[in-house]
Amino acid sequence: MSVDDQFISRVPLFAGLNEQQFAALAARTSHTSLRRGEVLFEEGDPGDRLYIVTEGKIKLGHTSSDGRESLLAILGPGEIIGELTLFDPGARSTTATAVSSATLLSLNHSDLSTMLDTNPEAAKHMLRALAQRLRRTNESLSDLVFSDVPGRVAKSLLDLARRFGTQTDSGIHVPHDLTQEELAQLVGASRETVNKSLADFVSRGWIRLEGRAVTLLDVERLQRRAH
């Protein structure tokens, strides 16, 4: 079993496949490598493939009619991209861009549809992934209405830590790979306002900034600020 096959076998979407089904599916996967800043697909492109992140991070963004950019999600290893066009064929609704060097596996929708038709367990995992993405979107929309910018910054840092962080002696180290502008887009605020919040957290001893990374020093206080 190759490294890619081993990774696929651990992706929840494919839990429940028997050995024969897994081998057939793995044989149809393609491999994609991206450099930071390289675009996987653009908003409006035809969507005919589903991608699985194996390494690195991918951002999903949207550009409004007046040219403003928003960052909808940051996805990492084990997460899927492009699942919406599987159920609702059409143009991509977001632009997917690598925020770090990244590798992905991809599957043609026709191959994946065949697998889902014959494996209800995989279909359940796909629906669960969709539900989790929708839940995160709903929470983000609610935060934009009811939370102030520092609260949204704290919540985003905690979410990034939960998904990408590593516990160290001093705290949780989070290599988020985002620029200041990208972090501001993720929070839904101006870069200046987000930087002010980060500087306040630093002065309080809650975090330590390290380029495109951050170490959370006081998770408890960040959690309080996020609520």
Stockholm file with secondary structure:
# STOCKHOLM 1.0

chainA/1-227         MSVDDQFISRVPLFAGLNEQQFAALAARTSHTSLRRGEVLFEEGDPGDRLYIVTEGKIKLGHTSSDGRESLLAILGPGEIIGELTLFDPGARSTTATAVSSATLLSLNHSDLSTMLDTNPEAAKHMLRALAQRLRRTNESLSDLVFSDVPGRVAKSLLDLARRFGTQTDSGIHVPHDLTQEELAQLVGASRETVNKSLADFVSRGWIRLEGRAVTLLDVERLQRRAH
#=GR chainA/1-227 SS CCHHHHHHHHSGGGTTCCHHHHHHHHTTCEEEEECTTCEEECTTSBCCEEEEEEESCEEEEEECTTSCEEEEEEECTTCEECCHHHHSCSBCSSEEEESSCEEEEEEEHHHHHHHHHHCHHHHHHHHHHHHHHHHHHHHHHHHHHHCCHHHHHHHHHHHHHHHHCEECSSSEEECCCCCHHHHHHHHTSCHHHHHHHHHHHHHTTSEEECSSCEEESCHHHHHHHHC
#=GC SS_cons         CCHHHHHHHHSGGGTTCCHHHHHHHHTTCEEEEECTTCEEECTTSBCCEEEEEEESCEEEEEECTTSCEEEEEEECTTCEECCHHHHSCSBCSSEEEESSCEEEEEEEHHHHHHHHHHCHHHHHHHHHHHHHHHHHHHHHHHHHHHCCHHHHHHHHHHHHHHHHCEECSSSEEECCCCCHHHHHHHHTSCHHHHHHHHHHHHHTTSEEECSSCEEESCHHHHHHHHC
//
